[in-house]
Amino acid sequence: MKADELRGKTTEELESELKSLKENLFNQKFRGILGQQEDTTRIGKIRKDIARVKTILQVRSQ
């Protein structure tokens, strides 16, 4: 997910996106523990997306 795409969303949409990403991260970690994960780089990508969303939310709150 690109930062430009995220900037075009409203704050409410970003907060729901953040919640969705956190749930997805939990599920990917759980799959990794069970050995069912095919793409091992997915966790890192999700973490970076979470950081992007949090950064944009923090900039908007200032």
Backbone as numpy.savetxt, mean C-alpha at the origin, in Angstrom:
# Nx Ny Nz CAx CAy CAz Cx Cy Cz
1.95 1.41 -8.23 1.10 2.58 -8.23 2.00 3.82 -8.23
1.70 4.72 -9.09 2.50 5.93 -9.24 2.01 7.02 -8.29
2.91 7.89 -7.90 2.56 8.98 -6.99 1.59 9.96 -7.66
1.72 10.14 -8.97 0.81 11.04 -9.68 -0.63 10.53 -9.62
-0.80 9.22 -9.72 -2.13 8.63 -9.61 -2.72 8.86 -8.23
-1.88 8.75 -7.22 -2.34 8.92 -5.85 -2.71 10.37 -5.55
-1.96 11.31 -6.10 -2.25 12.72 -5.85 -3.61 13.13 -6.42
-4.07 12.43 -7.44 -5.36 12.74 -8.05 -6.55 12.25 -7.24
-6.31 11.44 -6.23 -7.40 10.89 -5.42 -7.70 11.81 -4.24
-8.92 11.67 -3.72 -9.30 12.44 -2.54 -8.70 11.81 -1.29
-8.75 12.53 -0.20 -8.20 12.03 1.06 -8.92 10.76 1.52
-10.23 10.73 1.34 -11.00 9.55 1.74 -10.60 8.33 0.91
-10.39 8.55 -0.38 -9.97 7.45 -1.25 -8.58 6.95 -0.86
-7.70 7.87 -0.47 -6.36 7.48 -0.05 -6.39 6.68 1.25
-7.27 7.09 2.17 -7.37 6.36 3.43 -7.91 4.95 3.20
-8.87 4.81 2.31 -9.38 3.47 2.01 -8.34 2.65 1.26
-7.56 3.29 0.40 -6.47 2.62 -0.31 -5.42 2.13 0.68
-5.11 2.95 1.67 -4.14 2.59 2.70 -4.62 1.37 3.48
-5.88 1.35 3.85 -6.44 0.21 4.57 -6.36 -1.05 3.72
-6.69 -0.92 2.45 -6.64 -2.06 1.54 -5.22 -2.59 1.38
-4.27 -1.67 1.26 -2.87 -2.08 1.11 -2.36 -2.79 2.36
-2.76 -2.32 3.53 -2.33 -2.96 4.78 -2.89 -4.37 4.89
-4.16 -4.54 4.48 -4.75 -5.88 4.49 -4.04 -6.80 3.50
-3.72 -6.25 2.34 -3.02 -7.01 1.32 -1.63 -7.42 1.80
-0.95 -6.52 2.49 0.37 -6.82 3.04 0.29 -7.96 4.06
-0.70 -7.90 4.92 -0.89 -8.97 5.91 -1.10 -10.31 5.21
-1.96 -10.30 4.19 -2.25 -11.55 3.47 -1.00 -12.09 2.77
-0.21 -11.20 2.18 1.01 -11.64 1.49 2.02 -12.21 2.49
2.14 -11.59 3.66 3.05 -12.12 4.68 2.59 -13.50 5.15
1.29 -13.64 5.31 0.72 -14.91 5.75 0.99 -16.00 4.70
0.80 -15.65 3.43 1.09 -16.60 2.36 2.57 -16.98 2.33
3.42 -16.01 2.62 4.85 -16.29 2.66 5.20 -17.28 3.75
4.55 -17.16 4.88 4.79 -18.09 5.99 4.34 -19.49 5.60
3.21 -19.57 4.92 2.67 -20.87 4.52 3.37 -21.45 3.29
4.18 -20.65 2.64 4.88 -21.12 1.46 4.04 -21.10 0.20
2.99 -20.30 0.15 2.09 -20.24 -0.99 2.33 -19.02 -1.86
3.37 -18.29 -1.61 3.62 -17.04 -2.32 4.48 -17.30 -3.55
3.99 -16.86 -4.72 4.74 -17.05 -5.95 5.71 -15.89 -6.18
5.25 -14.67 -6.01 6.05 -13.47 -6.27 6.59 -12.94 -4.94
7.86 -13.18 -4.71 8.45 -12.78 -3.43 8.71 -11.28 -3.34
8.70 -10.59 -4.47 8.94 -9.14 -4.44 7.67 -8.35 -4.15
6.53 -9.01 -4.11 5.24 -8.35 -3.91 5.19 -7.61 -2.57
5.76 -8.19 -1.53 5.72 -7.56 -0.20 6.43 -6.21 -0.24
7.59 -6.14 -0.87 8.32 -4.89 -0.97 7.56 -3.84 -1.76
6.90 -4.25 -2.83 6.11 -3.32 -3.63 4.94 -2.76 -2.84
4.29 -3.60 -2.07 3.16 -3.15 -1.25 3.65 -2.18 -0.18
4.78 -2.47 0.44 5.33 -1.58 1.46 5.66 -0.21 0.89
6.19 -0.18 -0.32 6.50 1.10 -0.96 5.23 1.87 -1.30
4.19 1.16 -1.73 2.91 1.82 -2.00 2.32 2.41 -0.72
2.43 1.68 0.37 1.94 2.18 1.66 2.70 3.46 2.03
4.00 3.45 1.84 4.81 4.64 2.16 4.41 5.82 1.29
4.14 5.58 0.01 3.71 6.67 -0.88 2.39 7.27 -0.41
1.43 6.41 -0.07 0.13 6.90 0.38 0.28 7.69 1.67
1.04 7.17 2.62 1.24 7.87 3.88 1.92 9.22 3.68
2.88 9.28 2.77 3.58 10.54 2.50 2.63 11.58 1.94
1.80 11.18 0.99 0.85 12.12 0.39 -0.16 12.59 1.42
-0.64 11.67 2.28 -1.58 12.06 3.33 -0.92 13.04 4.31
0.35 12.82 4.62 1.04 13.70 5.56 1.23 15.09 4.94
1.55 15.15 3.68 1.74 16.44 3.01 0.42 17.22 2.98
-0.67 16.51 2.75 -1.98 17.18 2.70 -2.41 17.70 4.07
-1.98 17.03 5.14 -2.42 17.47 6.46 -1.66 18.70 6.95
-0.58 19.06 6.29 0.21 20.22 6.74 -0.39 21.51 6.31
